[in-house]
Amino acid sequence: MNILLTVLSIVSINDFGAIPNDNKDDTKAIQKALNVNGHITMKQGVYDVNGIVRLNSETLIDGNNSTFRSKLDTINNGRTSKNILTLQGNKIVIKNLLLDGAYTSGNAKKGTNVSSLLHIYDSKNILLDNLDTVNHVSNWWGKRFNFSDLNRDHTKDMYHVVYIAFSKDIEIQNMNQRGNIKTEGLLIYESDNIIVNHFNSLNSKNIWTSLNITASDNISLTNSVVSDGKKNQSGSSINFIANHNFIVKNVKTTTKQGFDISNEIDDKNARGRVIRDTSYGLFENCHFEGQRGLYAYPSIGKHKDLTFRNSKFIPTKEGYATWGARIQKAGTIIFEDCTFGNNKYRTFGLILGDSDEVNITNCKFINPSIGVYVYDKTFGKINLNNNRFTGNKYYPLRFAGKKGVLSELYLSKNRVFGDIKFNKLYTIEGDFSIKRVIK
């Protein structure tokens, strides 16, 4: 994506009175510099900034590896970060800048603000290059909040460290959520033509979800390493909701929960794309690690096509609700040259529910309790070809459920090693029905 800006001279915020590292508010000086032509740079250092709003404008900010530091909202002895920049316009470029929410410790309290450090909405041609974030915490909207509130009011901010919405042609590269982010990481909402490359988020032990992309189309997420919080049990490393036509390539997740794909939001008053009931795309050369490596769980409808190539699904825990990958309700699911499980933890490799067609080819299932677990509901065709199962006292392929029905099961050139239960490639528990088996 090549974003061309109008050729204008770049002015320095220091010429308008901003002084680095003096612990004084530089907001007015920066606003004056932006008002000249919107293209600013600065001497390297730390600048204290609060609530700059720039609308219907072209904006270029070259931070020269500087820091914009927020103020804290301390109402009722709470501690939440205030917004640094709110931008809206045709071309927006921010590079070589660290946004610091100034948060060290403590919690949000009633009455403290809900805000991101950077909020961009109703914009196009956006480039964020080497824009890092650190030390952010926000209050959050109450239980009555739903995503449709954002559709009703595009100016509404969110509790994510960076929030971009209702925009198109977005490129984010070399972004690092450095640490001490206590609420949510980056959110991109209802936007089109998105490139995220070299996004890293590893050091926030209390973060909920590090990367959120919701109700968006034409997404490329590549070359990124992402972790969810080490303490907080909520959230996941990456969460996609109701996204169409995405490519996820060379992406690794770590810690408790890996990659989540949910579908629609079950809300009677919901509006906008978030209510659509499909997600579809391609995963390639990925490594999803956690107590649940990958979880796709639509609330009402079905995913469309989901394809996984040369990817790994590695559990990091044994016990209840642990697996390599689980997909509930989909159209066509394809796994090619993938690996499920490892020698350290014994759990489910792949769990499937209610899908039209499933093709699993050239995959490895290592140390599972059950390699492929097909549970209940209705399936069209399941095809297992040239897969390798290795373990001890395990089920390579297991069908279970009172209402489960599979129209066609194709089995070809699958190899099993170790002690398999009942000495069978596949077994059936309960009243699950398979109409036709082709070997």
Order of alpha helices (4+ residues) and beta strands (2+ residues): beta-alpha-beta-beta-beta-beta-beta-beta-beta-beta-beta-beta-alpha-beta-beta-beta-beta-beta-beta-beta-beta-beta-beta-beta-beta-beta-beta-beta-beta-beta-beta-beta-beta-beta-beta-beta-beta-beta
